[in-house]
């Protein structure tokens, strides 16, 4: 009986480890460079790709090398990811990998911020809906207009992200690629 329980516990851990390894936050674009990028974010991407059926990624070595780059290109082509450079894990590729939510994340095309005239449209509405889904009620309603309430909701999310992820994130209410990718991630910190 005891051996069976230990076996079940160890077996459960083996199944959970790949999922836990993917629980990372987006902090920078990942691409093939002369001096290779390394880190937990690279490991998360490699682990995701391997588990998603892209064995060309090779070993999970936490180094963004040619094999990882090629696996990312293959993923981008098969999943029709738009908005990021070929072979680069930018905010749109990250969202395609690590977001399975009900709210469709539009392609991130540039910063969203409070300005005059106000930004408006489906990208702002999706941002507001996602913030509300995560419990950031400062937004008010999802009206598709980036006003002071939306900025307050973004700032609250950014502050929560800094404390949850321990990564450098702007906290001024401007939605950049880092904020966007982490907002539309299954690991986005909830306010509740």
HELIX and SHEET records of a PDB file:
HELIX    1   1 UNK A    2  UNK A   21  1                                  20    
HELIX    2   2 UNK A   40  UNK A   51  1                                  12    
HELIX    3   3 UNK A   55  UNK A   57  5                                   3    
HELIX    4   4 UNK A   66  UNK A   79  1                                  14    
HELIX    5   5 UNK A   91  UNK A   98  1                                   8    
HELIX    6   6 UNK A  122  UNK A  133  1                                  12    
HELIX    7   7 UNK A  137  UNK A  139  5                                   3    
HELIX    8   8 UNK A  148  UNK A  165  1                                  18    
HELIX    9   9 UNK A  177  UNK A  183  1                                   7    
END                                                                             
